[in-house]
Amino acid sequence: MKDTLWSIGQVIARAEQLLVDWLAGNAPVVARHFSIESLH
């Protein structure tokens, strides 16, 4: 997503981290197959 209207990079990075953290706590088998880098 581009920063056309507002700077969104930090928001996206935080959302990705929250997703990875949630997966680790709630679906550890799935979390082992994904990293933030693999989501890009």
C-alpha positions as CSV (number, residue, x, y, z in Angstrom):
1,M,0.0,0.0,0.0
2,K,1.4,3.4,-0.9
3,D,1.7,6.3,1.4
4,T,-0.4,8.4,-1.0
5,L,-2.8,10.0,1.5
6,W,-1.0,9.3,4.8
7,S,2.0,7.4,6.1
8,I,0.7,3.8,6.6
9,G,4.0,1.9,6.9
10,Q,4.1,1.8,10.7
11,V,0.4,0.7,10.9
12,I,0.9,-2.2,8.5
13,A,4.1,-3.3,10.3
14,R,2.2,-3.3,13.6
15,A,-0.7,-5.2,12.1
16,E,1.6,-7.8,10.7
17,Q,3.3,-8.3,14.1
18,L,0.0,-8.6,15.8
19,L,-1.1,-11.3,13.4
20,V,2.1,-13.3,13.9
21,D,1.8,-12.9,17.6
22,W,-1.8,-14.0,17.6
23,L,-1.0,-17.0,15.4
24,A,1.8,-18.0,17.7
25,G,-0.6,-18.0,20.7
26,N,-3.7,-19.4,19.1
27,A,-2.5,-21.6,16.2
28,P,1.1,-22.5,16.8
29,V,1.1,-25.2,14.1
30,V,0.1,-22.6,11.5
31,A,2.5,-20.0,13.0
32,R,5.4,-22.3,12.4
33,H,4.7,-22.0,8.6
34,F,4.6,-18.2,8.4
35,S,6.8,-15.3,9.2
36,I,6.3,-11.6,8.6
37,E,8.6,-11.9,5.6
38,S,6.5,-14.7,4.1
39,L,3.4,-12.6,4.4
40,H,4.8,-10.0,2.0
